[in-house]
Amino acid sequence: MTDYKRLRLIYADHLGLARGKYQPAATAAHGEARFCMTAYGLTFNRELLPVEGSGLLTGLPDMVGHFSAEDVRPGWEPDTAVAIVDLKYKGEPVAVNGRNALIRALAAYAEIGIKVKVGIELEAFVFEHDETGRWVPYNTPGAYVYGAGPTVDPKGLIDQVWRQAEACGIELESFNSEFDWPQFEMTLRYGDALEAVDQLFLFKTMAKEVYAQNGHLLSFMAKPLSDRGGSGMHINFSFEDTDGNNVINDSNTDDGLSKLCKQAIAGLVHHHEGLAGLLAPTVNSYRRLMPASLSGYWANWGYDHRGATTRIPDERGRGARIEYRMADCSANPYTAVAATLQAALLGITHEYPLPAAETLDCLESQSTSRHTPDNLGAALEALSADTSLCEVLGQALVDNHIGIKSKEWEDFLAHTTDWELDYYLKFV
């Protein structure tokens, strides 16, 4: 495309934030932009840490974001196109970049003749300002689950995001209110894995900015409201062979699932605890991951069972897929999908034993005692101990992640919360 005056060059950093810069259309034709690598040492509150891949103690060097004309897409800002850059340092892919980790994971599948398809469901809450300027839940008094229209979205914010997604070439499959209010679910079109996650990253960035322009906050925080449920990021995926056949499906088996599918499920169950450190990467994530929360807490799998972390929907044939339900949207989407696929691939290559499918309700009883770690600190320890997952995902990326998130956990432990002050201050 050529009808733009400037180009927004962006990438998802280790925190999942959309970092980037604008370039005039004329100079953007050179196909690259430079960024300081030390962005990979930043915490949410802008503290710089000397973690793996940050370059903080080696002069704060540049990395180069490369793109081509084919990478340029319609943007959501006036006269502005957008391109996701491929990040390299000294000519090699930046090891701590989640998108590069996903590219490595897809290459590993390609080596065994498999192409990965991905579709992702997002959940989020919407907030607005009250008369004091404080963020409060968006007022949707008639909201109910699986709702659409002005009853659940009286200001028509969904319509604006939908129209903007269409203008950007981002394919939505559905958009509706979720179980709690004002919570919404957004599902993106199933497609080739890298393109699907690219579209997810662009959609999430665009949607947050459209809501912000309308004076609202679209929050993908795992559990922002204590009295309501959590928001997840469900990763659906399937495998195609070189002939385009969905090899999750096998019509010759009793349940219609292939051996390959069962091995992938076994990998996800086997690496359950280690995956949490990457897919649930904030302190708040573990307020969502609780027993009876239908959120990916238990190390189990089941047929069309929303109490299981690995759910196998009842579609077969071309629609057969695996749905992994642990992640929330505070995770870098590239890293989350890469980690999920690498855990599944470890199950395929190592042929881990597969436990029986979950048949209990997962509300009052379940068939396993294994579950996600109780907090972020324990999850980071479990990730570090899962050496095979760390190796295939990339030790540099894992070390960067653990370094950043360990500081986050330490800061939380050192912080006196409002609850403590409200509950204890007057009495003790």
HELIX and SHEET records of a PDB file:
HELIX    1   1 ALA A   25  ALA A   28  1                                   4    
HELIX    2   2 MET A   37  GLY A   41  5                                   5    
HELIX    3   3 LEU A   56  THR A   58  5                                   3    
HELIX    4   4 ALA A   69  ASP A   71  5                                   3    
HELIX    5   5 GLY A   98  GLU A  111  1                                  14    
HELIX    6   6 LEU A  157  CYS A  168  1                                  12    
HELIX    7   7 ALA A  193  GLN A  213  1                                  21    
HELIX    8   8 LYS A  259  HIS A  270  1                                  12    
HELIX    9   9 HIS A  272  LEU A  279  1                                   8    
HELIX   10  10 SER A  285  ARG A  288  1                                   4    
HELIX   11  11 GLY A  317  GLY A  319  5                                   3    
HELIX   12  12 PRO A  333  HIS A  350  1                                  18    
HELIX   13  13 LEU A  376  ALA A  385  1                                  10    
HELIX   14  14 THR A  387  LEU A  393  1                                   7    
HELIX   15  15 GLN A  395  LEU A  413  1                                  19    
HELIX   16  16 ASP A  418  TYR A  424  1                                   7    
SHEET    1   A 4 ALA A  18  PRO A  24  0                                        
SHEET    2   A 4 ARG A   6  ALA A  12 -1                                        
SHEET    3   A 4 THR A  80  ILE A  84  1                                        
SHEET    4   A 4 ARG A  73  PRO A  74 -1                                        
SHEET    1   B 4 GLU A  32  CYS A  36  0                                        
SHEET    2   B 4 ASP A  62  HIS A  66 -1                                        
SHEET    3   B 4 ASP A  86  TYR A  89 -1                                        
SHEET    4   B 4 GLU A  92  PRO A  93 -1                                        
SHEET    1   C 4 TRP A 135  PRO A 137  0                                        
SHEET    2   C 4 LYS A 115  HIS A 129 -1                                        
SHEET    3   C 4 GLN A 183  LEU A 188 -1                                        
SHEET    4   C 4 LEU A 172  SER A 177 -1                                        
SHEET    1   D 3 TRP A 135  PRO A 137  0                                        
SHEET    2   D 3 LYS A 115  HIS A 129 -1                                        
SHEET    3   D 3 GLY A 191  ASP A 192 -1                                        
SHEET    1   E 3 TRP A 135  PRO A 137  0                                        
SHEET    2   E 3 LYS A 115  HIS A 129 -1                                        
SHEET    3   E 3 HIS A 216  SER A 219 -1                                        
SHEET    1   F 6 TRP A 135  PRO A 137  0                                        
SHEET    2   F 6 LYS A 115  HIS A 129 -1                                        
SHEET    3   F 6 MET A 233  GLU A 240 -1                                        
SHEET    4   F 6 ILE A 322  TYR A 324 -1                                        
SHEET    5   F 6 THR A 310  ILE A 312 -1                                        
SHEET    6   F 6 TRP A 301  TYR A 303  1                                        
END                                                                             
